[in-house]
């Protein structure tokens, strides 16, 4: 899971740093995850401040919209899994659905347990950080694993 990227490149050669980061599945996973995270934060803010949704509803909405976006980008971009035949796609969707249901329950539990201590954005961020680790492992070794090498 190591990225093997020189962190000094961020300041000295940001273009090369970006190329190096995106050349590895975990780097692409982090960039996609970060982008989806920002998308989810926007949903939380809009739901809470424009539509006066509770923290629980705002986090739940952001979770599901983020999930759909994340599935598509993770499958096709992170792991280069272009297989779309129903014999492949249905088991993948089933596996991700089961993982998501677990992650969803975990996220709501964290939100509920910490709602008096932390804002919704913080509880979602905490839950997201934890689930990111086990999701990458399962995606790479089980769900999106192909006999072909991951695109570099």
Number of C-alpha atoms within 10 A of each C-alpha: 9 7 13 9 16 11 11 10 14 13 9 10 11 13 12 14 18 16 12 18 20 20 15 21 22 19 20 21 22 18 16 19 20 12 15 21 19 13 15 25 22 14 20 26 19 14 19 18 12 9 10 12 16 14 21 17 16 23 26 21 17 21 24 14 14 20 18 11 15 18 15 11 18 21 20 14 18 29 23 19 17 12 13 10 8 10 9 12 15 12 12 18 14 12 17 19 14 12 15 18 12 12 20 20 12 16 25 20 14 16 26 14 12 14 16 9 10 12 12 25 17 15 23 25 16 14 18 18 12 13 18 14 10 12 17 20 13 15 18 17 11 12 20 24 16 15 5 8 10 16 12 12
